[in-house]
Amino acid sequence: MHVRKGDSVVVIAGKEKGKRGRVLRLVTEKDRVVIERINMVKRHTKPTQRNPRGGILEKEGSVNVSNVALWCGKCIAPRRARHEHNEGQKKRRVCIKCGTVFETT
């Protein structure tokens, strides 16, 4: 996958197109990501010991990873990333247009 947990991303296709958020979880088996406050779905839950009232809960649904692009803070736009290899360092993701390193928070 081209995104990691904590990355700032933009949805580039679908009903949430144009919205930005932070990646909360990766679902690698299904090639999907869960993004903060994006694709909110409602879940009807029965009362349990943890949630004695039950009711309707709102939580984030997943989005296909192909519909997401990394957000470059310097370009102020969604961008693709390339990988750079430096001697003695791990490979890092770099903005394809401006060369800024994508930091994971």
Contacts in CASP RR format, 6 or more apart in sequence:
PFRMAT RR
TARGET T0000
AUTHOR 0000-0000-0000
METHOD contacts of the structure
MODEL  1
MHVRKGDSVVVIAGKEKGKRGRVLRLVTEKDRVVIERINMVKRHTKPTQR
NPRGGILEKEGSVNVSNVALWCGKCIAPRRARHEHNEGQKKRRVCIKCGT
VFETT
1 26 0 8 1.000
1 28 0 8 1.000
1 31 0 8 1.000
1 33 0 8 1.000
1 65 0 8 1.000
2 65 0 8 1.000
2 70 0 8 1.000
2 80 0 8 1.000
2 81 0 8 1.000
3 9 0 8 1.000
3 23 0 8 1.000
3 26 0 8 1.000
3 33 0 8 1.000
3 65 0 8 1.000
3 68 0 8 1.000
3 70 0 8 1.000
4 23 0 8 1.000
4 26 0 8 1.000
4 104 0 8 1.000
5 23 0 8 1.000
5 24 0 8 1.000
5 25 0 8 1.000
5 26 0 8 1.000
5 104 0 8 1.000
6 22 0 8 1.000
6 23 0 8 1.000
6 24 0 8 1.000
6 104 0 8 1.000
6 105 0 8 1.000
7 22 0 8 1.000
7 23 0 8 1.000
7 70 0 8 1.000
7 71 0 8 1.000
7 102 0 8 1.000
7 104 0 8 1.000
8 20 0 8 1.000
8 21 0 8 1.000
8 22 0 8 1.000
8 70 0 8 1.000
8 71 0 8 1.000
8 73 0 8 1.000
8 105 0 8 1.000
9 20 0 8 1.000
9 21 0 8 1.000
9 22 0 8 1.000
9 23 0 8 1.000
9 33 0 8 1.000
9 35 0 8 1.000
9 68 0 8 1.000
9 69 0 8 1.000
9 70 0 8 1.000
9 71 0 8 1.000
9 78 0 8 1.000
10 18 0 8 1.000
10 19 0 8 1.000
10 20 0 8 1.000
10 21 0 8 1.000
10 68 0 8 1.000
10 69 0 8 1.000
10 70 0 8 1.000
10 71 0 8 1.000
10 78 0 8 1.000
11 17 0 8 1.000
11 18 0 8 1.000
11 19 0 8 1.000
11 20 0 8 1.000
11 35 0 8 1.000
11 38 0 8 1.000
11 63 0 8 1.000
11 67 0 8 1.000
11 68 0 8 1.000
12 18 0 8 1.000
12 67 0 8 1.000
12 68 0 8 1.000
12 69 0 8 1.000
12 78 0 8 1.000
13 66 0 8 1.000
13 67 0 8 1.000
14 67 0 8 1.000
15 39 0 8 1.000
16 38 0 8 1.000
16 39 0 8 1.000
16 63 0 8 1.000
19 38 0 8 1.000
20 71 0 8 1.000
21 35 0 8 1.000
21 36 0 8 1.000
21 37 0 8 1.000
21 38 0 8 1.000
21 71 0 8 1.000
22 35 0 8 1.000
22 36 0 8 1.000
22 105 0 8 1.000
23 33 0 8 1.000
23 34 0 8 1.000
23 35 0 8 1.000
23 36 0 8 1.000
24 34 0 8 1.000
24 35 0 8 1.000
24 36 0 8 1.000
24 60 0 8 1.000
25 33 0 8 1.000
25 34 0 8 1.000
26 32 0 8 1.000
26 33 0 8 1.000
26 34 0 8 1.000
27 33 0 8 1.000
27 34 0 8 1.000
27 62 0 8 1.000
30 62 0 8 1.000
31 64 0 8 1.000
31 65 0 8 1.000
31 66 0 8 1.000
32 62 0 8 1.000
32 63 0 8 1.000
32 64 0 8 1.000
32 65 0 8 1.000
33 62 0 8 1.000
33 63 0 8 1.000
33 65 0 8 1.000
33 68 0 8 1.000
34 60 0 8 1.000
34 61 0 8 1.000
34 62 0 8 1.000
34 63 0 8 1.000
35 60 0 8 1.000
35 63 0 8 1.000
35 68 0 8 1.000
36 60 0 8 1.000
37 60 0 8 1.000
38 60 0 8 1.000
38 61 0 8 1.000
38 63 0 8 1.000
39 60 0 8 1.000
39 61 0 8 1.000
39 62 0 8 1.000
39 63 0 8 1.000
40 58 0 8 1.000
40 59 0 8 1.000
40 60 0 8 1.000
40 61 0 8 1.000
41 58 0 8 1.000
41 59 0 8 1.000
41 60 0 8 1.000
41 61 0 8 1.000
42 56 0 8 1.000
42 57 0 8 1.000
42 58 0 8 1.000
43 56 0 8 1.000
43 57 0 8 1.000
43 58 0 8 1.000
43 59 0 8 1.000
44 55 0 8 1.000
44 56 0 8 1.000
45 51 0 8 1.000
45 54 0 8 1.000
45 55 0 8 1.000
45 56 0 8 1.000
45 57 0 8 1.000
46 54 0 8 1.000
47 53 0 8 1.000
47 54 0 8 1.000
47 55 0 8 1.000
48 54 0 8 1.000
51 57 0 8 1.000
69 78 0 8 1.000
69 79 0 8 1.000
69 80 0 8 1.000
70 78 0 8 1.000
70 79 0 8 1.000
70 80 0 8 1.000
70 81 0 8 1.000
70 93 0 8 1.000
70 95 0 8 1.000
70 102 0 8 1.000
71 77 0 8 1.000
71 78 0 8 1.000
71 79 0 8 1.000
72 78 0 8 1.000
72 79 0 8 1.000
72 95 0 8 1.000
72 97 0 8 1.000
72 98 0 8 1.000
72 100 0 8 1.000
72 102 0 8 1.000
73 100 0 8 1.000
74 95 0 8 1.000
74 98 0 8 1.000
74 100 0 8 1.000
75 95 0 8 1.000
75 97 0 8 1.000
75 98 0 8 1.000
75 100 0 8 1.000
79 95 0 8 1.000
79 96 0 8 1.000
79 97 0 8 1.000
79 98 0 8 1.000
80 96 0 8 1.000
81 93 0 8 1.000
81 94 0 8 1.000
81 95 0 8 1.000
81 96 0 8 1.000
81 102 0 8 1.000
82 93 0 8 1.000
82 94 0 8 1.000
82 96 0 8 1.000
83 91 0 8 1.000
83 92 0 8 1.000
83 93 0 8 1.000
83 94 0 8 1.000
84 91 0 8 1.000
84 92 0 8 1.000
84 94 0 8 1.000
85 91 0 8 1.000
86 92 0 8 1.000
92 101 0 8 1.000
92 102 0 8 1.000
93 101 0 8 1.000
93 102 0 8 1.000
94 100 0 8 1.000
94 101 0 8 1.000
94 102 0 8 1.000
95 101 0 8 1.000
95 102 0 8 1.000
END
